[in-house]
Amino acid sequence: MLKTVLVTGGTGFIGGWCIIELLSRGYTVRTTVRSLAKESSARATIASVIDPVDKLSFFAADLTRDDGWDAAIMGCDYVLHVASPMGHVAAIDPDALIVPARDGALRVLRAATRAGVERVVMTSSAVACRPLLNSADSVSDETVWTDPEDRNLDPYRLSKTLAERAAWDLMAHQSGPTTLTTILPSCVLGPVLTAENLGSVQIIQRLLNGSMPGYPRFGFCVVDVRDVVDLHIRAMTAPDAAGERFIAAGDWKWMKEISQILRSSLGSQAVKVPTRSLPDFVLRLASMFDRHLRFITPTLGRKHAVTSAKAEAVLGWKPRPTDTTILDCAESLIAKGVLG
């Protein structure tokens, strides 16, 4: 008999795909939204891919409040804690991102331990396992932890690091049956379900819509959202996953390589994709006026990759080809008309 899973943040990019995949495997799914006013649109999005029949229910719960979490989790066997505040909220106040990410994770974990769920799988990020951003090229595994004192960290990287640290610290003092596993995805791309909450997919969107005059000397490991979901579910049930971190990452791609993939495969649909590099000094100059760019400049030309060897060895996980992920992402953006 398949069990019941709570997915936090059901309107998000990863959360939506978690719901779809769990339903396709026969699980009963609950999901949280900040307001039940979002239920109808979220349900319609899920139904556009798979008919949830009577196996999907919605609960109102906010990362910044205690209300609703006990009701959402009570009676569940597993929790996939995917919800996290979006990066744009930290444009003025970093704590607007850091506090709900950290405190929200603790709220979910406390409610999960009170309910006695078997396991919580929490979505962290590969940015939580990086060396100092201005250090030499590197390849990190799960033994590496990002130093929260690194002055080059942006609020998003810091929020993910502090939230995961806080989660592990809390669970170290719990004696009940609930176990924790964290998943650390690299840059998550792949097909979008809606035009909202695009997150890292905005990288592809900006390349396609011409808002980037050139590609910077910047890169990252790419991972498909569908593969991230698969790893969450593997970690949810595998005995060997308890108490472990798992990186979800595919190949490293420079922005130049991504631009070339889009142009070579999409033809006229990629006419606005940049064809020239953006000199480092241009980004550094622009960063004086755009605070978001300040956190990119320390990594220009640097390759801080991560490896998913542990997930492959322990859980049998394997990411799909990176080029496939990039093109599926681009084609979904074009199909949904969200290049603006």
C-alpha positions in Angstrom: 0.0 0.0 0.0 1.5 3.3 -1.1 1.8 6.1 1.4 1.0 9.8 1.9 3.5 12.5 1.1 3.4 16.2 1.9 5.2 18.4 -0.6 5.8 21.9 0.7 5.5 24.7 -1.9 3.3 23.1 -4.4 3.2 26.1 -6.7 7.0 26.1 -7.2 9.1 24.7 -10.1 10.5 21.7 -8.2 7.4 21.3 -6.0 5.0 21.0 -9.0 7.1 18.3 -10.6 7.4 16.5 -7.2 3.6 16.4 -7.1 3.3 15.1 -10.6 5.8 12.4 -10.2 4.5 11.2 -6.8 0.9 11.0 -8.3 2.3 9.1 -11.3 3.7 6.5 -8.9 0.5 6.1 -7.0 1.1 8.1 -3.8 -1.5 10.2 -2.1 -0.2 13.7 -2.1 -0.7 16.8 0.1 0.8 20.1 -0.7 1.1 23.5 1.0 0.4 26.9 -0.4 0.5 30.2 1.3 -3.1 30.9 0.5 -5.8 28.5 -0.6 -6.8 31.1 -3.2 -3.9 29.5 -5.2 -5.4 26.0 -5.1 -7.5 26.2 -8.3 -4.6 27.4 -10.5 -2.2 25.0 -8.9 -4.6 22.1 -9.4 -5.1 23.1 -13.0 -1.4 23.1 -13.6 -1.0 19.6 -12.2 -4.0 18.4 -14.1 -2.5 19.6 -17.4 0.1 16.8 -17.0 -1.7 14.1 -14.9 -5.2 13.7 -13.5 -4.8 13.8 -9.7 -8.3 12.2 -9.3 -8.9 12.3 -5.5 -5.2 11.9 -4.5 -4.2 15.5 -4.1 -5.2 17.9 -1.4 -4.1 21.4 -0.4 -3.3 23.0 2.9 -2.6 26.6 3.8 0.8 27.1 5.5 3.4 29.8 5.4 7.1 29.5 6.2 6.9 32.5 8.4 4.1 31.3 10.6 3.5 28.3 12.8 -0.2 28.0 11.8 -1.2 25.1 9.5 1.9 22.9 9.6 0.7 20.4 12.1 -2.6 19.9 10.2 -0.8 19.6 6.9 1.7 17.0 8.2 -0.3 14.9 10.6 -1.0 11.5 9.1 1.7 11.8 6.5 4.4 9.1 6.0 7.0 11.4 4.3 7.6 15.1 3.8 9.4 16.6 0.8 10.3 20.1 2.1 10.9 21.9 -1.2 9.4 25.4 -0.4 11.9 28.2 0.0 11.5 32.0 -0.5 12.6 33.3 -3.9 15.8 35.2 -4.4 14.2 38.5 -5.5 12.7 39.2 -2.0 16.3 39.9 -0.8 16.8 42.8 -3.1 16.6 45.3 -0.2 16.6 43.2 2.9 18.7 39.9 3.0 16.9 38.8 6.1 13.7 38.7 4.0 15.2 35.6 2.4 17.4 34.2 5.1 15.0 34.2 8.0 12.0 32.4 6.3 14.3 29.9 4.7 15.9 28.9 8.0 13.0 29.3 10.3 10.6 27.7 7.8 12.8 24.6 7.6 12.7 24.4 11.4 8.9 24.8 11.5 8.5 21.9 9.0 10.9 19.7 10.8 9.4 20.3 14.2 5.9 19.5 12.9 7.3 16.4 11.1 8.9 15.1 14.3 5.7 15.8 16.3 3.8 13.8 13.7 6.3 11.0 13.7 6.8 10.9 9.9 9.3 8.4 8.6 11.5 10.8 6.7 11.9 14.5 5.7 13.7 15.1 2.5 14.7 18.8 2.4 15.8 20.6 -0.7 19.0 22.5 0.0 21.3 23.6 -2.8 24.7 22.9 -4.2 25.5 26.5 -3.2 25.7 25.1 0.4 28.7 22.9 -0.5 31.1 25.3 -2.1 34.6 26.6 -1.3 35.3 30.3 -1.0 33.9 31.9 -4.2 37.2 33.6 -5.1 39.3 30.5 -4.6 40.8 28.3 -7.2 38.8 25.9 -9.4 37.4 23.0 -7.5 35.1 20.0 -7.5 33.1 19.6 -4.3 31.2 16.7 -2.8 28.8 16.4 0.2 31.6 16.7 2.7 32.2 20.3 1.8 30.2 23.1 3.6 30.0 26.7 2.4 31.6 29.1 4.8 28.8 31.5 5.9 31.5 34.1 6.7 32.5 34.3 3.0 32.0 38.0 2.2 31.2 37.2 -1.4 28.1 35.2 -0.6 24.8 36.6 -1.8 21.7 36.3 0.4 20.4 33.2 -1.5 23.6 31.2 -1.0 23.7 32.3 2.6 20.1 31.4 3.2 20.5 27.9 1.8 23.6 27.2 3.8 22.1 28.5 7.1 18.8 26.7 6.6 20.5 23.4 6.0 22.9 23.8 8.9 19.9 24.7 11.1 18.0 21.6 10.0 20.9 19.2 10.7 21.5 20.9 14.1 17.8 20.4 15.0 17.7 16.8 14.0 20.9 16.0 15.9 18.9 16.7 19.1 15.8 14.6 18.1 15.3 11.1 19.4 12.1 10.1 17.6 11.7 8.0 14.5 11.9 10.8 12.0 15.0 10.9 9.8 16.4 13.7 7.6 18.0 13.6 4.1 19.0 16.7 2.2 19.2 17.1 -1.6 21.6 19.7 -3.0 20.7 20.5 -6.6 23.0 22.5 -8.9 21.3 24.9 -11.4 17.9 23.4 -12.0 16.6 23.7 -15.5 14.1 21.6 -17.6 10.5 22.1 -18.8 8.5 24.6 -16.9 4.9 24.0 -15.9 3.8 27.7 -15.6 5.1 31.1 -16.4 5.5 31.8 -12.6 8.3 31.0 -10.2 10.8 30.4 -12.9 13.8 30.6 -10.6 17.0 29.6 -12.3 15.1 29.0 -15.5 15.3 32.8 -16.0 18.9 32.2 -17.2 17.5 30.5 -20.4 14.7 33.0 -20.6 17.1 35.9 -20.7 19.3 34.3 -23.3 16.3 33.7 -25.6 14.6 37.0 -25.2 17.8 39.1 -26.0 18.0 40.8 -22.6 21.6 39.7 -22.3 23.8 41.6 -24.8 26.6 39.0 -24.4 27.4 35.9 -22.3 29.6 36.4 -19.3 32.5 34.1 -18.4 30.2 32.3 -15.9 29.2 28.7 -15.6 27.5 26.1 -13.4 26.6 22.4 -13.3 23.1 21.8 -14.8 20.5 19.4 -13.5 17.1 18.6 -14.8 14.1 19.3 -12.6 12.7 15.8 -13.3 16.0 14.2 -12.2 16.0 16.3 -9.0 12.5 15.0 -8.3 13.6 11.5 -8.9 16.4 11.8 -6.5 14.1 13.2 -3.8 11.8 10.2 -4.1 14.7 7.8 -4.1 16.1 9.4 -1.0 12.6 9.4 0.6 12.4 5.6 0.8 16.0 4.3 0.6 17.2 3.1 4.1 20.8 4.1 3.2 19.7 7.7 2.6 18.8 8.5 6.2 21.1 11.2 7.7 22.8 11.9 4.4 23.4 14.8 2.0 23.1 14.1 -1.8 24.2 16.4 -4.5 22.1 16.4 -7.7 24.2 17.7 -10.6 25.0 17.0 -14.2 27.7 18.4 -16.4 29.3 21.8 -16.0 28.3 24.3 -18.8 29.7 27.8 -19.4 27.2 30.4 -20.6 29.0 30.4 -23.9 28.3 26.6 -24.3 24.6 27.1 -23.4 24.3 29.9 -26.0 25.8 27.7 -28.6 23.5 24.8 -27.8 20.4 27.0 -28.1 21.5 28.6 -31.4 22.6 25.3 -33.0 19.3 23.5 -32.1 16.6 26.2 -32.2 17.3 28.0 -35.4 15.2 31.2 -35.8 13.8 30.8 -32.3 17.2 31.5 -30.9 18.0 34.6 -33.1 18.3 36.8 -30.0 20.7 34.5 -28.1 24.0 36.4 -27.8 26.9 35.5 -30.0 29.7 37.3 -28.3 31.3 37.2 -24.8 30.8 40.0 -22.3 34.1 41.2 -21.0 34.7 40.8 -17.3 35.3 44.6 -16.8 31.9 45.3 -18.2 30.2 43.2 -15.6 32.3 44.6 -12.9 31.4 48.1 -14.0 27.7 47.2 -14.2 27.9 45.6 -10.7 28.5 49.1 -9.3 24.9 49.9 -10.2 23.3 46.4 -10.0 23.6 44.7 -6.6 22.7 41.3 -8.1 25.8 41.4 -10.3 28.1 41.9 -7.4 27.7 38.3 -6.4 28.5 37.0 -9.9 31.8 38.9 -10.4 33.9 36.9 -7.9 33.1 33.7 -9.9 33.9 35.0 -13.3 36.1 32.5 -15.1 36.1 30.2 -12.1 34.9 26.6 -12.3 33.5 25.5 -8.9 31.8 22.3 -10.0 30.1 19.6 -7.8 29.9 15.9 -8.2 26.9 13.6 -7.8 29.0 10.4 -7.5 27.5 9.7 -4.1 23.9 9.8 -5.3 24.8 7.6 -8.3 26.6 5.0 -6.1 24.2 4.9 -3.1 20.9 5.5 -4.7 21.4 4.4 -8.3 20.5 7.9 -9.6 21.6 9.1 -13.0 21.0 12.5 -14.6 19.9 12.8 -18.2 22.1 14.5 -20.8 22.6 18.2 -20.1 21.9 19.3 -23.6 18.5 17.6 -23.4 17.7 19.5 -20.3 18.7 22.8 -21.8 16.6 22.3 -24.9 13.6 20.9 -23.1 13.7 24.0 -20.9 14.0 26.4 -23.8 11.2 24.7 -25.9 8.8 24.8 -22.9 9.5 28.5 -22.4 8.8 29.1 -26.1 5.7 27.0 -26.1 4.2 28.8 -23.1 5.1 32.2 -24.5 7.0 33.3 -21.4 10.1 34.9 -23.0 9.1 38.5 -22.2 
